[in-house]
Every structure is written in C-alpha cells, then in structure tokens.
Amino acid sequence: MVLEPGGLLAWIVVGAIAGWLAGQVMSGGGYGILTDIVVGLIGAFIGGLLFSFLLPGSAAGLLGSIVVAFIGAIVLIALIRAIAPSRHSL
C-alpha cells in the first residue's frame, strides 16, 4: 500500500480491522477503536517485516494487507503478554 491521502484512510481501515480481529482471537473482544487501530498499524509493521523475510517482493492487495497486519498484531499482543504477563490491557 502507498501512503497517500486515500492510502492513509486505507491504512486506518486495515489497522482497525486487523486490531479488532487480533483482539477477538487473543482476548475474546476488541480493545476499543483507537487501541485496535494502533495495534493493527503496529501489527502491520511487524507482519510486513516478517513476511518480507519469508516472501520477499510479494504484494497482496487490501485483503492480504489485512491478513499480514492481523498476524503481526497477534505477534505483538503475544510479545506484550510475554514481557508483562500481569497486565491485562493487551
């Protein structure tokens, strides 16, 4: 995805969907719209790094971006829980 004015909206939508999905899988519910977006956007970055090592040079479109961000968000939530297991916010 390209970060243009329309691309910015796409990034927010991808982040919101991926963060919400990760919240559903990891805790049984979302974390709230803003936290879902942040988790999804950071997850997109993490997922992008992971997939760039596994499948270099691949492009997947909007649905693929959501899947990559979702996987990255799950990794992010798992890492946060491993580092700070007593916190239940994420």
N, C-alpha and C positions, 0 to 999 in steps of 0.2 A: 504494500500500500504506500501511496505517496502522501506526504503530509502537506496538503493544500487546504484551502478553506473548506471545500467539500470533504477532503480527506480527514480533516480534524474531526468532523462530525462522525465519519466512519470509524475513526479510532475510538471515540467516546462510546459509540454503539457496540463495537467489538469488545471494549473493556467492560461495559455494563453487562453484556450477555455472558462473557467468559467468567467474570467475577461472580455473577449470580449463580451460574451453573456450578462453579467450583464450591461456592457456599452450600449449595444443595447437596453436593456429593460429600463434602468434608464435614458439614455440621448439621445437615438436615434443614437448613434455611439460609437465606441470604444474610448479608451483614449490613444492609442499608444501601441505598443507591450510590452515595458518594464513595463509601468504602468498597462496594462492588466494582465501581469504575476504577478506583486506584489499584485494587488487587488485580483486576483484569488487565490494566495497562502495564503494570509491573510484570504480570504473568506473560504478557505478550513479548516483553523484552527477554525474559528468561527463556520462554519457549522458542523465540527466534534464535537465541544463542544455541540452545540445544539442537534444534533442527538444522541450523546452518552447519553444524559438525556432522550430523547424520546424513543430510540430503543437501549438499551444497548446490547453490544455483537454482533451487526449485522455487516455483511460485504456485500459490494455491488459491488465490482469489479471496473473496469475503468469507465464505464458509470455512475454507482452510485456515484463514487467519483466526477465526473464532476457535477452531479446534486447537491450533497451536497456542493461543492465548489461554485457553482452558487448561491445557496440560501444564503450561508454565505456571498458572495460578495455583493449581493443585500442588506443584512442586514448592511454590512459595509458601503456601499455608503449611505444608508438611515441615519445611525448614523452620518456620517460625515456631511451630509446636515443638520441634526437637530442641530448639535453642531455649525457649521459655515455656516449658510444659505446664507451669502453674497458671499461666494466663489463658483465659478462655475467650478473649476478644476476637481472636482469629483462629 
